[in-house]
Amino acid sequence: MSEILRRTFDEFGQSPWLDNLQRSYITSGKLAELISSGVRGLTSNPTIFQKAIQGSDDYDDQFTVEIRNGASPLEAYWALVIKDINDALDVFADLYSSSSGLDGFVSVEVDPRLAKDGEKTLTAARDLDERINRSNVMIKIPATEEGLPAIQQMISEGRNVNVTLIFSLQRYQQVMDAYVGGLEARAARGLDISSIQSVASFFISRVDNEIDELLNKDGSPEALGLRGKSAIAQARLAYALFQTTFSGERWDKLSALGASVQRPLWASTSTKNPSYSDTLYIDELIGPMTVNTIPEATLNAFAEHGNPSRSIDMNVAAAVDVWKSLREYGVDVDDVARKLEREGVASFIKSFEELVDALNEKAASLG
């Protein structure tokens, strides 16, 4: 793999993370190779684990042992997941240390069925963090309205959080406020805040997919000319919010105590529309103190022919114009965000439940 991934971090301050995990990556040494090429972290989700566990026999032996030792299929699922997470954390441990805790993180998501129950989300997130008990794990919590208090509480307890499924600028601001509020609550108790890390995962390509459909319905040349621009425009506006939130008197007090900013993470960055560049959502979103979590095929494409240059804060005025003009062509960005959040949660729940159903059947076949 080329030096592009390394350059993206060394020259422009963006950390490329891998958006995938399967056991064979660890046992074959592939994950270590990706790290040596410039990958600096890893994210997982229920869909990723569904594909990994149902798509290979790598998990069969452990699953059989878990079931025969009395675990339920759901308990066995979490045992499979936690083993992969722990093994990946081992592979990233040196990077976590050498980067002084900036990178080397592995993210694992709470049960997505809890996304609309803040108290149960908090309990599950806390339990997952304590079961893994590693300094370079991040617990993924969906950025639903109900999840915001859980996020703030987790931060106040000194736990690392990856806030996922962010689709709107308003919700992103609420997520950052929850992070800052959690740090302030912890600092007010005289506790250390210097080791806490968090990322806020803003989903990209799904925004273009949804808005492009609405622009197609309008059909005017002006509307069609906006296709493929909405997601990047929103991300650039989000980055401007990030810069504002993590500056000024309020933030300076926390920074003086060693607090780290909550980095924006660009997720869902594979290109769904074949007429767009396969590296569009990487090339256009590079900048200091950001993360891009990238599916393997897109990662390979970027390493091969990507264009690493600072882009996230370029042409912000044009981004403002794009975002404001969408309403003229029948696009309600708030409705889009609500729909995408519902669909995102539902998709993860579907993957989770399908996998658990498959594991129930497998357990029954063991007799």
Order of alpha helices (4+ residues) and beta strands (2+ residues): alpha-beta-alpha-alpha-beta-alpha-alpha-alpha-beta-alpha-beta-alpha-beta-alpha-beta-alpha-alpha-alpha-alpha-beta-alpha-beta-alpha-alpha-alpha
